[in-house]
């Protein structure tokens, strides 16, 4: 993730990340999340470590 200078923007980025993780945990598909947040699916994927979203979706 690139460096963010504004504390408010940084907070919103963290909130968005938590929202994505929660939705993945609830079984919502990554493509649906990306569409709802007006983001590219690849951007959503790159926000997290490799395999993290898959682990979260499986309940690990």
N, C-alpha and C positions, 0 to 999 in steps of 0.2 A: 504494500500500500504506500502511496506517495505521502510525503510529509505535508502536514496541514498546519498552517500558521494560526488560524483563527480558532480559539477554544470552543466557540459555539458550533462551528462546522465540525470540529473533531468530535464533540459530544453527539451530534446528529449522525455522524458516520458510525460511531459505536452503537447507537440505538438502532440504526438500520441493520447492522450486523446481527444484533441480538434478535431483532424481528425475523430476519431471514432464518436464523438457526431455529427459532421457535416454530416457524411455519414448516420447515423441513422435518422437524421432529413430529409434527402433527400429520405428516404424510403428503403435504402439498408438493407438487413437482417443481423442480428448479425452474423449468421453463415458464410455469404459471407465475411463480414468484417474480421472475425477471420481467415478465410482461406487466404485471400489476404495479411494479415499481418503476416502470418505463426504463428498464436497463437491458443490456444484452446479456444473454445467458452465460457467455464467457466471462463477462465482468463479475457476475455473481460467483462463478466458480473460482476466479482468481482472488477473490476477497479472503479466501480461507486456505489453510494448508491442504495439500493434496490428500484426498481421502476423508477429510473431516466431515463433509456434508453426507457422504455415503455412510460413515459410521453413525452420525446423528440420526439419519433416516432409519437405520436398523436398530436404534435404541442403545447403541454401545457408548 
